[in-house]
Amino acid sequence: MIDPERIHGVSLDAYGTLVFLDRFLERMGGELARRGVVASQETLEQSCQAEIRYYVANNHHARDVQELCKLRLECAHILGSELKQRGVAQSMEDRDFLEVLMKSLQFRAYDDVLPALEGLTQRKLKLLVVSNWDCSLPDTLERLSLLGHFHAVFVSSICGSEKPDRGIFDFALEQAGLSPEEVVHVGDKWGPDVEGPLSAGIQPVYLQRNTRSPAIEGVPTITSLNQLGPLLDLALGLPDSPTKASSYGGHP
């Protein structure tokens, strides 16, 4: 059993845990409409899904501003190609799609994030972000007035390791001066946020905001970050190796 008094740090996933995309498709449809382009909901969904798949597969390359700009232009090209294949926005160029994409990418923090972070800070816990993201995540958190709550932010593009690989967790622990048994990791994706920390000896807490899966022995489940503080006030036990089919994905 882990004595809660020995828990000195909490690492949190970013997308789906701290932040979400606010009305992405709606914003994109509006940006296109302002340019005289009308796209159906189905066209937007299919085109954006292709762009998101490309981003997820390649965001680990965006370790600096130059590489990030390159990735964003590539994503804009994918978006434009998909729209044009569906007979939409034929006269627009990549730079136009880039502007549309960037104006549509608006992140918001979940309502429970700030109260939860304040509660964890009051417990004098060292807070970390461990996320599969490009190098822009600290700027995103800063715009949302969240960055100041964290001791450090670790992103896959800079760490050179992606969840669920244990490397990003090992790097974060070393940099933060914490041992695995002193930390819990909270996230909403089974593979990256449960299997990943388990492989590094870290206790996971599975956040299920919109889905409900059967309870897994040894893996505490919460439906809101507001439940995390009270959970940490209880004794947590290191899980035996639970088994569950890995099904995860995501954006940013």
N, C-alpha and C positions, 0 to 999 in steps of 0.2 A: 504494500500500500504506500502511496505517496502522501506524506504529511503536507497539507495545504500550506503550512508555514514554510515549507522548503521550495514552493513555487515562487520563483523570482522574476519570471518573464512570460510573456504571452506573444506569440507570433500570429499574425492574421494574414489571410489571403486578401487580395484587393477586389478584383472584379467578382461580383456576386455576393461578396461578403461585406465590403465597405462601400462600394460604389456600384452604380448601374448606369447604362446608357439611357438617357431621358428622351423618349419619343423619337428614336433614331429614324425610323421609316417615315414618320409624319414630318419631321424636319426636312428630310431629304426630298420628299414629295413637294414640300413648300419651296425649297430652294430651286428645284427643277422648274416648278410652275412660274417662279419669278423670271426665269429665262425662257418662258414660252413653251416649256416642254411638259407634256402631260403623260404620266406613267401610271398604269394600274397598280393596285396593291400587290397582285401576283407578280408583276414584272419587278417591282421594287424588292419584294421579298427574295425572289430568285437571284437577282443581280447582287443584292447585298450579302446573301449567303455565300456567293462565290468570293466576294471581296473579303469577307470575314475568314473564310477557310484559308485564303492566301495569307492574310495577316497572321493568323494563329500559327501557321506552318513556318513563317519567316520572321516573326518579331524578335527572335533571339539574335538576329543579325544587327538589330538597331541599338548598338552599344554606345553611340555618340550621336551628336546632332547631324553630322553629315550622313551617317548611315540611316538615321531616322527619316531625314528628308527624302532619301532615296527610296526607302520602304513606302513612305506615304505616296510618292509619285507612282510607284508600282501598283499599289492598291487602287489608286485613282484610275490607272490604265485598265486594270481588271474590271473595275466597276463600269467604266465607259464601254469596254468591249462587250460586256454582258448586256448592257442596255441597248447598244446598237444592234446586237444579234437579235434583239426582240423588237427591232424597228423603232427604237426611241432615241432621241437626242443625236441624230445623225450628223448635225453640223457642229456639235460641241467637240472640243479638243481636250487633251489630257489635263492641261492647266485649268480648264473650266471644271472638269470633274473633280480635280483636287480641291478647288474652292468649295464646291458643293459638299464634298466629303468632310472637309474640315469644319464647315459651318454646321454640319449635321451631327458631328461627334461632340455631344454635350453630356458630360458625366455629372451625376448627382450622388450625394451621400444618402444612404438609407436613413430613415428617421431615427432609428435606434442607435446609430453609430456614435454620435457625439455624447449622449448620456452614458453609453457603455464605456467609451474611452475615459470619460471623466471618472466613472466609478472604478475602473481599473487603475487609473492614476492615483486615486485616493488610497488604494491598497498598496501603493508604492511598488508597483510592478513595472519592470522594464518592457516597453512595448515595441515590437518590431513588425514590419511588413515583409512578408516573403511571398513573392508573386511572379508568375510568368507574364512579363510585361516588357515593353521597350523602355528606353532610358528616360522617357518623359513622365513616368509615374510620379516622381517627387513633385514636379511642377503641377500635375493634376491634383495631388493631395494638397498642395499649397493653395491653389485656387479655391479649394473647398474648405479651407481653414482647418485641415486635419493634420497637416505635416508636423506641426509643433507638438503634437501628442506623442510622437514616436521617437524612440532613441535612434533608430536607423531604418532605412528602407533598402531591401535587397531584391533586385530584379534579375530575372534569368538572363537578360541580354548582357548585363555587366558581370554577373557572377560566372557566366559560362556554363551554367547547369540549369536544367529545367525540372520543376516538379513533374512527376513523382521521384525523379532521381534524388538520392539523398545528398548529393554534393552541395546543392544550394542551401540545405538545412545545416550541414556541417560548417559551411563557410559562414553562415549567419551566426551560428553559436560561437564560433571562434572569434569573430569580430566583436560580438556583444559580450564576450567573457562569461558565457553561461554554459552549463553542462546540460545534456539532454534531459536528465531527470528534474531539472529546475524549470522546465518550459512546457507549456501546452501550446498546441497549434490549432487554430480555428479556421475552417474554410468550408465551402459549400460543394466541393467536387470530390467524389470518393477517391479516385486515383491520386491526384495531386495532394489532396488535403487530409487523407486518412492513411492510405498505403505509403505515401511519401514520408511523412513524419514517423510512422511506425518503423520504417527501414532505418531511420536515424536514431531510434530509441526515444522518440518524443511522443508524449501522450497527445493523441488527436481528440478534438471535439468537433463533431460533425454538425454543421449548420444546415438545416433544411427549411429554407424560407418558404418555398412554394410546393415542395414535394414531401411526401411522407413515406418512408421506407420502414420495414420491420426493424425493431431494435436489434442491435448487434452487441453481443456481450463484450464488455471492455471498452466500448466506444461510446462515450456519452453523446447524446443528441440534443440539440436545442433548436428552437424555431425562431428565436430572436436573440440578438446580441445582448439584450437586457437580461437574459437568463444566465449569461456567462459569469458575472460577478458572484451571484449566489451559488452557482455551481462550484466555483473555485473555493468557496467557503466550506465545502464538503471535502471529505477525504476522497481522493481519486486514486484508483489502482491502475498500474500499468496493464494494458490488455494482453491477453494471450493473442496469438495470431488469428484474427477473425478472418472469415472468408466471405467474400461477396464479389459478384461480378463487377468488374470495373467498367463504368460507363460514364465518361466525362468528356467535356469539351468546353468551349467557351470563347468569349471575346473579352478583352479588348482586341 
